[in-house]
């Protein structure tokens, strides 16, 4: 029995070791997220965005309040109670009459409908403002995503440069042993390795910092070492005409839509102010019952009554609100024109940034990158073969790194500018 239990434990242990060997990073690694996955995760989990979405729901709840009718009023009056005895008989309730009263304020000139319309327009404005908040936060998210891709790209470059340089050091060490180079030249070559190590450490810090910012926006508590993103760190030189982006922005920008909807709400509020200046009558009806002590022809007195109360709006006809809302229409129209001008400015600026970055990136991709690589390899080969000086070799290494770093920075600037153009248009026009 003990032998069987021992065999089972041994088999289970062997199985776990086997599974761990097949999936060594299953428990500690996370699949790299694409941009679409990052955005979906952000929209589902960012607390600031979700809190602002609750504000939209609150505005929808106010629509219910705006369309409610006035509550009817009910009152009950008891009067005529006699304190002294009646004909020697103690009957304190014999003269009491009871009057229940029911009244209702009737709102005229479509006040309820206009209140509802104004509240619905307020909801649409809040929805547009929520979309505008999301637009700006998605731009910040994309910027952090691009910064992470750029930091990964630069880190890979730094590691590749160090690997290449280590091979040069190894060959130089063999040449030193063979007496082909002096000790001082080998020491100078080896000392340059510190710069490569420093670049790697800087790239690691930048990558972790970018990931931390991205995790904050995602409201994600995943450890930095287990979090990763993936995407194309490249550029696309296809750019549509400026007018097409302008037209798309006029149709899609939520802040402009909010400004235009504010004009509509201002016009509705002015109509409501005029309606609130009208007179609303209050209708009342009552029933009276009393045990008659003065009418010999009947034992009880019962009456019905109606009343109409009409306020005389001699002084207050809501003049102030009528004038204020009329002025507010003009203010909203001017604000919408300013918003439209801001849209054009944003699109034009972002478009020019994208165009400029594309113009700078094209020669890098067409020739500068290949030329820097070719010069580095040629000078390195010549130096190792004794056909170039140490200074030429070190300068070629430095030039190659500068070209590669400049290319990475331009790519990051292009992707950030593309995100800014998406922000300016109000939707994703450059993936």
HUGILIN-V321384 format. One line per field, one symbol per residue. ss: DSSP state (H for helix, E for strand, - for the rest). A space follows every 50 residues. Layout:
ss: ???
This chain:
ss: -HHHHHHHHHHHHHHHHHHHHH----------E-HHHHHHHHHHH-HHHH HHHHHHHHHHHHHHHH------EEEEEEE------E--E-------EEEE EEEEE-----HHHHHHHHHHHHHHHHHHHHHHHHHHHHHHHHHHHHHHHH HHHHHHHHHHHHHHHHHHHHHHHHHHHH----HHHHHHHHH-HHHHHHHH HHHHHHHHHHHHHHHHHH-----HHH--E------------HHHHHHHHH HH-HHHHHHHHHHHHHHHHHHHHHHH-----EEEEEEEEE---------- EEEEEEEEE---------HHHHHHHHHHHHHHHHHHHHHHHHHHHHHHHH HHHHHHHHHHHHHHHHHHHHHHHHHHHHHHHHHH-----HHHHHHHHHHH HHHHHHHHHHHHHHHHHHHHHHHHH------
